[in-house]
Amino acid sequence: MQQRIFFSALAALVLSFSQVQGQEEGEFHLDDAYALSANGIIHLNSEDADVRITGSDRSDVHVKIDRIEYVNGIRSGSRNFTVNVEEVNGDLVIKERRSGSVRFSIGSFRTEYSITIEMPRSGGLKIEGEDDDYVIKNVDGSISMRVEDGDIELLDTKSESIEVRIEDGDLRLDGGLGELMIENEDGDLDVRNGAFTRVDIETEDANVSIETSLADDGTYEITSDDARIDFVVLSGGGRFYVSKDDGRVSSGSAFKIEEERDHRVTLSLAGGKADVDVRVNDGRVRFSKR
């Protein structure tokens, strides 16, 4: 008798949980177009998404979001998910809303989440993300990104203002004009085909590879604790200052060594008056000209 009561109570307990075997527990889908002013900015806040953003000659913004949560097991409680999209003073604000909680779960859980945006090429981006991966192409407006973990690709851009703060992830950048600011803790930075007038890169433990032309009044600063830095000059020239604790500095034949001490090296490159300042604790620094 006691055994039957026990199993009856256990069955009631199990049925009180949300139980799904290999099915879709929660879905969210959005597919719509929204207005954006000529130089408007898209504000995007997301988490754990694969994000694809493409600039084109269209005048509005097409947003497509698909999120499916798969559960194979037992779960107590529920979570609600939605995305609010709002046109605000010529900008477009896209923000997640999450509510509810899961108190108990057994089994396997998987989420497929993608955000696809097609926007005017002249528009800008202001992005905050956590554990997202980004591929952004043909966006020429200002770009500002704060990402905790994830990889970023910024391709074919003519943006004159790029600011990226990323804690743990790789950044690949192709193009860019004007100002470039990057803060990175742990990940590789690969910058190609730049034409920047100001560069400010701070990294703790990353490999930095950068190609850019040098402007006569330009300033280019790279600070790192422990990194391998490859700086390629596409055009222009100037003076190059390296401060180091324990590292090695090398350069191509076009560079002239002006001063070399234990903790400081100064070089020059004919063809311009830019200032390039590199500070490293441990690592390797190499300058070359294409």
C-alpha positions as a LaTeX table, in Angstrom:
\begin{tabular}{lrrr}
\hline
Residue & $x$ (\AA) & $y$ (\AA) & $z$ (\AA) \\
\hline
Met1 & 0.00 & 0.00 & 0.00 \\
Gln2 & 2.75 & 2.44 & 0.95 \\
Gln3 & 4.61 & 1.55 & $-2.25$ \\
Arg4 & 1.54 & 2.39 & $-4.38$ \\
Ile5 & 1.18 & 5.73 & $-2.60$ \\
Phe6 & 4.85 & 6.49 & $-3.21$ \\
Phe7 & 4.65 & 5.79 & $-6.95$ \\
Ser8 & 1.39 & 7.75 & $-7.26$ \\
Ala9 & 3.03 & 10.74 & $-5.59$ \\
Leu10 & 6.07 & 10.39 & $-7.83$ \\
Ala11 & 3.89 & 10.29 & $-10.94$ \\
Ala12 & 2.04 & 13.41 & $-9.82$ \\
Leu13 & 5.34 & 15.16 & $-9.22$ \\
Val14 & 6.64 & 14.30 & $-12.68$ \\
Leu15 & 3.42 & 15.45 & $-14.34$ \\
Ser16 & 3.69 & 18.77 & $-12.51$ \\
Phe17 & 6.80 & 19.53 & $-14.56$ \\
Ser18 & 6.84 & 20.69 & $-18.16$ \\
Gln19 & 7.85 & 17.51 & $-19.97$ \\
Val20 & 8.95 & 17.57 & $-23.61$ \\
Gln21 & 10.66 & 14.76 & $-25.48$ \\
Gly22 & 12.61 & 16.06 & $-28.48$ \\
Gln23 & 10.09 & 18.78 & $-29.25$ \\
Glu24 & 10.17 & 22.53 & $-29.70$ \\
Glu25 & 9.41 & 24.13 & $-26.35$ \\
Gly26 & 9.45 & 27.81 & $-27.30$ \\
Glu27 & 9.47 & 29.66 & $-30.60$ \\
Phe28 & 9.74 & 33.27 & $-31.67$ \\
His29 & 9.62 & 34.47 & $-35.27$ \\
Leu30 & 9.65 & 37.98 & $-36.72$ \\
Asp31 & 9.85 & 39.07 & $-40.35$ \\
Asp32 & 9.07 & 42.71 & $-41.08$ \\
Ala33 & 10.35 & 46.01 & $-42.50$ \\
Tyr34 & 10.89 & 49.25 & $-40.57$ \\
Ala35 & 11.77 & 52.86 & $-41.33$ \\
Leu36 & 15.23 & 54.35 & $-40.73$ \\
Ser37 & 16.35 & 57.92 & $-41.39$ \\
Ala38 & 19.15 & 58.59 & $-43.91$ \\
Asn39 & 21.87 & 58.49 & $-41.25$ \\
Gly40 & 19.89 & 56.63 & $-38.62$ \\
Ile41 & 21.36 & 54.10 & $-36.20$ \\
Ile42 & 20.19 & 50.57 & $-35.48$ \\
His43 & 20.43 & 49.76 & $-31.75$ \\
Leu44 & 20.65 & 46.00 & $-31.23$ \\
Asn45 & 20.71 & 44.20 & $-27.88$ \\
Ser46 & 20.90 & 40.40 & $-28.03$ \\
Glu47 & 22.30 & 37.28 & $-26.39$ \\
Asp48 & 23.45 & 33.92 & $-27.84$ \\
Ala49 & 22.51 & 34.78 & $-31.41$ \\
Asp50 & 24.08 & 34.35 & $-34.83$ \\
Val51 & 23.82 & 37.87 & $-36.23$ \\
Arg52 & 24.12 & 38.76 & $-39.93$ \\
Ile53 & 23.87 & 42.41 & $-40.95$ \\
Thr54 & 24.23 & 43.60 & $-44.55$ \\
Gly55 & 24.17 & 47.12 & $-45.95$ \\
Ser56 & 22.53 & 47.71 & $-49.32$ \\
Asp57 & 20.86 & 50.40 & $-51.42$ \\
Arg58 & 17.49 & 49.89 & $-49.75$ \\
Ser59 & 15.99 & 52.82 & $-47.79$ \\
Asp60 & 14.31 & 50.82 & $-45.01$ \\
Val61 & 15.38 & 47.99 & $-42.70$ \\
His62 & 14.34 & 44.38 & $-43.09$ \\
Val63 & 14.55 & 42.38 & $-39.86$ \\
Lys64 & 14.16 & 38.61 & $-39.69$ \\
Ile65 & 14.49 & 36.82 & $-36.34$ \\
Asp66 & 14.05 & 33.10 & $-35.71$ \\
Arg67 & 14.53 & 31.51 & $-32.30$ \\
Ile68 & 13.61 & 27.93 & $-31.43$ \\
Glu69 & 14.36 & 26.23 & $-28.12$ \\
Tyr70 & 14.53 & 22.45 & $-28.18$ \\
Val71 & 14.08 & 20.43 & $-24.99$ \\
Asn72 & 14.62 & 16.70 & $-24.58$ \\
Gly73 & 13.86 & 16.01 & $-20.95$ \\
Ile74 & 11.92 & 17.38 & $-17.99$ \\
Arg75 & 11.74 & 21.01 & $-16.98$ \\
Ser76 & 9.95 & 22.82 & $-14.13$ \\
Gly77 & 8.86 & 26.38 & $-14.79$ \\
Ser78 & 8.89 & 28.34 & $-18.01$ \\
Arg79 & 10.66 & 31.19 & $-19.72$ \\
Asn80 & 9.14 & 33.73 & $-22.06$ \\
Phe81 & 11.07 & 35.35 & $-24.89$ \\
Thr82 & 10.20 & 38.17 & $-27.27$ \\
Val83 & 11.94 & 40.91 & $-29.22$ \\
Asn84 & 10.65 & 44.47 & $-29.27$ \\
Val85 & 11.33 & 46.55 & $-32.38$ \\
Glu86 & 10.61 & 50.26 & $-32.17$ \\
Glu87 & 11.22 & 53.25 & $-34.45$ \\
Val88 & 12.58 & 56.10 & $-32.30$ \\
Asn89 & 13.49 & 59.54 & $-33.71$ \\
Gly90 & 14.78 & 58.14 & $-36.98$ \\
Asp91 & 16.64 & 55.26 & $-35.31$ \\
Leu92 & 15.56 & 51.64 & $-34.93$ \\
Val93 & 15.75 & 49.93 & $-31.52$ \\
Ile94 & 15.79 & 46.11 & $-31.38$ \\
Lys95 & 15.83 & 44.67 & $-27.88$ \\
Glu96 & 15.19 & 41.29 & $-26.32$ \\
Arg97 & 12.72 & 40.75 & $-23.50$ \\
Arg98 & 13.06 & 37.69 & $-21.27$ \\
Ser99 & 10.91 & 36.71 & $-18.30$ \\
Gly100 & 10.16 & 33.68 & $-16.17$ \\
Ser101 & 12.62 & 31.10 & $-14.89$ \\
Val102 & 13.38 & 27.40 & $-14.87$ \\
Arg103 & 13.58 & 25.96 & $-11.36$ \\
Phe104 & 14.48 & 22.38 & $-12.22$ \\
Ser105 & 15.55 & 20.56 & $-15.38$ \\
Ile106 & 16.85 & 17.16 & $-16.46$ \\
Gly107 & 17.89 & 16.32 & $-20.01$ \\
Ser108 & 19.40 & 18.11 & $-22.98$ \\
Phe109 & 18.50 & 21.58 & $-24.20$ \\
Arg110 & 19.45 & 23.40 & $-27.40$ \\
Thr111 & 18.61 & 26.80 & $-28.86$ \\
Glu112 & 18.81 & 27.93 & $-32.48$ \\
Tyr113 & 18.73 & 31.72 & $-32.69$ \\
Ser114 & 19.45 & 33.85 & $-35.74$ \\
Ile115 & 19.06 & 37.56 & $-36.45$ \\
Thr116 & 19.29 & 38.74 & $-40.06$ \\
Ile117 & 19.17 & 42.45 & $-40.85$ \\
Glu118 & 19.35 & 44.21 & $-44.22$ \\
Met119 & 19.76 & 47.97 & $-43.88$ \\
Pro120 & 20.76 & 51.13 & $-45.77$ \\
Arg121 & 24.52 & 51.16 & $-46.31$ \\
Ser122 & 24.76 & 54.71 & $-44.92$ \\
Gly123 & 23.17 & 53.71 & $-41.61$ \\
Gly124 & 25.04 & 53.13 & $-38.37$ \\
Leu125 & 25.11 & 50.42 & $-35.70$ \\
Lys126 & 25.17 & 50.44 & $-31.91$ \\
Ile127 & 25.35 & 46.87 & $-30.65$ \\
Glu128 & 25.45 & 45.27 & $-27.21$ \\
Gly129 & 25.77 & 41.50 & $-27.10$ \\
Glu130 & 26.66 & 38.51 & $-24.98$ \\
Asp131 & 27.87 & 35.25 & $-26.53$ \\
Asp132 & 26.84 & 36.37 & $-30.03$ \\
Asp133 & 28.73 & 35.89 & $-33.30$ \\
Tyr134 & 28.54 & 38.69 & $-35.88$ \\
Val135 & 29.09 & 38.99 & $-39.61$ \\
Ile136 & 28.58 & 42.60 & $-40.74$ \\
Lys137 & 29.08 & 43.62 & $-44.38$ \\
Asn138 & 28.84 & 46.86 & $-46.36$ \\
Val139 & 27.89 & 49.15 & $-43.47$ \\
Asp140 & 29.45 & 52.62 & $-43.83$ \\
Gly141 & 27.89 & 54.54 & $-40.93$ \\
Ser142 & 29.37 & 54.74 & $-37.44$ \\
Ile143 & 29.82 & 51.36 & $-35.75$ \\
Ser144 & 29.90 & 50.87 & $-31.98$ \\
Met145 & 29.98 & 47.38 & $-30.43$ \\
Arg146 & 30.22 & 46.06 & $-26.86$ \\
Val147 & 30.42 & 42.27 & $-26.85$ \\
Glu148 & 31.30 & 39.99 & $-23.92$ \\
Asp149 & 32.12 & 36.76 & $-25.74$ \\
Gly150 & 31.91 & 36.04 & $-29.43$ \\
Asp151 & 33.61 & 36.57 & $-32.77$ \\
Ile152 & 33.13 & 39.61 & $-34.99$ \\
Glu153 & 33.65 & 40.06 & $-38.73$ \\
Leu154 & 33.34 & 43.61 & $-40.12$ \\
Leu155 & 33.77 & 43.40 & $-43.87$ \\
Asp156 & 33.82 & 45.86 & $-46.78$ \\
Thr157 & 33.20 & 48.91 & $-44.63$ \\
Lys158 & 33.94 & 52.58 & $-45.26$ \\
Ser159 & 32.91 & 53.64 & $-41.78$ \\
Glu160 & 34.77 & 56.68 & $-40.44$ \\
Ser161 & 34.17 & 55.73 & $-36.80$ \\
Ile162 & 34.60 & 52.17 & $-35.52$ \\
Glu163 & 34.60 & 51.39 & $-31.80$ \\
Val164 & 34.73 & 47.78 & $-30.58$ \\
Arg165 & 34.95 & 46.51 & $-27.01$ \\
Ile166 & 35.19 & 42.73 & $-26.84$ \\
Glu167 & 36.17 & 40.66 & $-23.82$ \\
Asp168 & 36.91 & 37.23 & $-25.25$ \\
Gly169 & 36.73 & 36.75 & $-29.00$ \\
Asp170 & 38.36 & 37.40 & $-32.35$ \\
Leu171 & 37.85 & 40.50 & $-34.50$ \\
Arg172 & 38.36 & 40.55 & $-38.24$ \\
Leu173 & 38.05 & 43.94 & $-39.92$ \\
Asp174 & 38.34 & 44.66 & $-43.65$ \\
Gly175 & 38.25 & 48.37 & $-44.54$ \\
Gly176 & 37.55 & 51.43 & $-42.46$ \\
Leu177 & 38.47 & 55.12 & $-42.50$ \\
Gly178 & 38.94 & 57.80 & $-39.88$ \\
Glu179 & 39.02 & 56.56 & $-36.29$ \\
Leu180 & 39.44 & 53.02 & $-34.99$ \\
Met181 & 39.21 & 52.16 & $-31.29$ \\
Ile182 & 39.49 & 48.57 & $-30.01$ \\
Glu183 & 39.58 & 47.19 & $-26.47$ \\
Asn184 & 40.16 & 43.46 & $-26.21$ \\
Glu185 & 41.11 & 41.12 & $-23.37$ \\
Asp186 & 41.73 & 37.78 & $-25.04$ \\
Gly187 & 41.42 & 37.17 & $-28.76$ \\
Asp188 & 43.10 & 37.87 & $-32.08$ \\
Leu189 & 42.72 & 41.15 & $-33.99$ \\
Asp190 & 43.10 & 41.16 & $-37.78$ \\
Val191 & 42.67 & 44.55 & $-39.50$ \\
Arg192 & 43.08 & 44.76 & $-43.29$ \\
Asn193 & 42.91 & 47.51 & $-45.93$ \\
Gly194 & 42.49 & 50.36 & $-43.46$ \\
Ala195 & 42.89 & 54.07 & $-44.16$ \\
Phe196 & 42.74 & 55.35 & $-40.60$ \\
Thr197 & 43.79 & 58.74 & $-39.28$ \\
Arg198 & 43.64 & 57.62 & $-35.65$ \\
Val199 & 44.06 & 54.17 & $-34.12$ \\
Asp200 & 43.81 & 53.28 & $-30.43$ \\
Ile201 & 44.12 & 49.57 & $-29.61$ \\
Glu202 & 44.36 & 48.16 & $-26.08$ \\
Thr203 & 44.69 & 44.45 & $-25.52$ \\
Glu204 & 45.86 & 42.16 & $-22.74$ \\
Asp205 & 46.66 & 38.87 & $-24.41$ \\
Ala206 & 46.08 & 38.90 & $-28.15$ \\
Asn207 & 47.83 & 38.80 & $-31.47$ \\
Val208 & 47.41 & 42.05 & $-33.41$ \\
Ser209 & 47.79 & 42.29 & $-37.17$ \\
Ile210 & 46.97 & 45.66 & $-38.72$ \\
Glu211 & 47.29 & 47.11 & $-42.23$ \\
Thr212 & 46.62 & 50.81 & $-42.74$ \\
Ser213 & 47.77 & 53.86 & $-44.62$ \\
Leu214 & 49.27 & 56.63 & $-42.47$ \\
Ala215 & 48.02 & 60.23 & $-42.45$ \\
Asp216 & 50.56 & 63.01 & $-41.85$ \\
Asp217 & 48.67 & 64.25 & $-38.81$ \\
Gly218 & 47.62 & 60.77 & $-37.75$ \\
Thr219 & 48.24 & 59.10 & $-34.40$ \\
Tyr220 & 48.41 & 55.33 & $-34.03$ \\
Glu221 & 48.69 & 53.73 & $-30.59$ \\
Ile222 & 48.81 & 50.05 & $-29.64$ \\
Thr223 & 49.16 & 48.92 & $-26.02$ \\
Ser224 & 49.49 & 45.27 & $-25.00$ \\
Asp225 & 50.73 & 43.13 & $-22.14$ \\
Asp226 & 51.72 & 40.03 & $-24.07$ \\
Ala227 & 51.18 & 39.97 & $-27.82$ \\
Arg228 & 52.63 & 39.54 & $-31.25$ \\
Ile229 & 52.09 & 42.76 & $-33.21$ \\
Asp230 & 52.46 & 43.03 & $-36.99$ \\
Phe231 & 52.04 & 46.59 & $-38.29$ \\
Val232 & 51.92 & 46.93 & $-42.09$ \\
Val233 & 52.07 & 50.39 & $-43.69$ \\
Leu234 & 50.11 & 50.59 & $-46.94$ \\
Ser235 & 51.17 & 54.17 & $-47.74$ \\
Gly236 & 52.63 & 57.20 & $-45.96$ \\
Gly237 & 55.36 & 57.32 & $-43.37$ \\
Gly238 & 56.44 & 58.80 & $-40.06$ \\
Arg239 & 58.17 & 57.91 & $-36.82$ \\
Phe240 & 57.64 & 54.69 & $-34.89$ \\
Tyr241 & 58.22 & 54.44 & $-31.14$ \\
Val242 & 58.30 & 51.12 & $-29.28$ \\
Ser243 & 58.42 & 50.88 & $-25.48$ \\
Lys244 & 59.01 & 47.36 & $-24.15$ \\
Asp245 & 59.99 & 45.45 & $-21.04$ \\
Asp246 & 61.04 & 42.18 & $-22.59$ \\
Gly247 & 60.38 & 41.86 & $-26.29$ \\
Arg248 & 61.85 & 41.96 & $-29.77$ \\
Val249 & 61.43 & 44.61 & $-32.48$ \\
Ser250 & 62.10 & 44.01 & $-36.17$ \\
Ser251 & 61.38 & 45.93 & $-39.36$ \\
Gly252 & 61.60 & 45.79 & $-43.13$ \\
Ser253 & 64.38 & 47.39 & $-45.17$ \\
Ala254 & 62.36 & 50.57 & $-45.77$ \\
Phe255 & 62.62 & 51.49 & $-42.08$ \\
Lys256 & 65.57 & 53.27 & $-40.51$ \\
Ile257 & 66.55 & 52.67 & $-36.88$ \\
Glu258 & 66.97 & 56.06 & $-35.20$ \\
Glu259 & 67.52 & 54.85 & $-31.63$ \\
Glu260 & 67.80 & 51.46 & $-29.97$ \\
Arg261 & 67.98 & 50.87 & $-26.22$ \\
Asp262 & 67.05 & 48.01 & $-23.92$ \\
His263 & 63.51 & 49.24 & $-23.37$ \\
Arg264 & 62.93 & 51.66 & $-26.25$ \\
Val265 & 63.34 & 51.59 & $-30.03$ \\
Thr266 & 62.69 & 54.45 & $-32.45$ \\
Leu267 & 62.39 & 53.99 & $-36.22$ \\
Ser268 & 61.48 & 56.20 & $-39.15$ \\
Leu269 & 59.86 & 55.63 & $-42.52$ \\
Ala270 & 60.11 & 58.17 & $-45.33$ \\
Gly271 & 56.94 & 59.46 & $-46.93$ \\
Gly272 & 55.02 & 61.12 & $-44.11$ \\
Lys273 & 54.81 & 62.58 & $-40.62$ \\
Ala274 & 52.57 & 60.19 & $-38.70$ \\
Asp275 & 53.27 & 59.11 & $-35.11$ \\
Val276 & 53.06 & 55.41 & $-34.31$ \\
Asp277 & 53.44 & 54.44 & $-30.64$ \\
Val278 & 53.56 & 50.80 & $-29.52$ \\
Arg279 & 53.85 & 49.73 & $-25.88$ \\
Val280 & 54.32 & 46.08 & $-24.92$ \\
Asn281 & 55.51 & 44.17 & $-21.88$ \\
Asp282 & 56.37 & 40.84 & $-23.47$ \\
Gly283 & 55.96 & 40.07 & $-27.13$ \\
Arg284 & 57.21 & 40.68 & $-30.63$ \\
Val285 & 56.71 & 43.79 & $-32.75$ \\
Arg286 & 57.33 & 43.90 & $-36.50$ \\
Phe287 & 56.94 & 46.82 & $-38.92$ \\
Ser288 & 56.79 & 46.40 & $-42.69$ \\
Lys289 & 55.69 & 48.35 & $-45.75$ \\
Arg290 & 53.69 & 46.94 & $-48.62$ \\
\hline
\end{tabular}
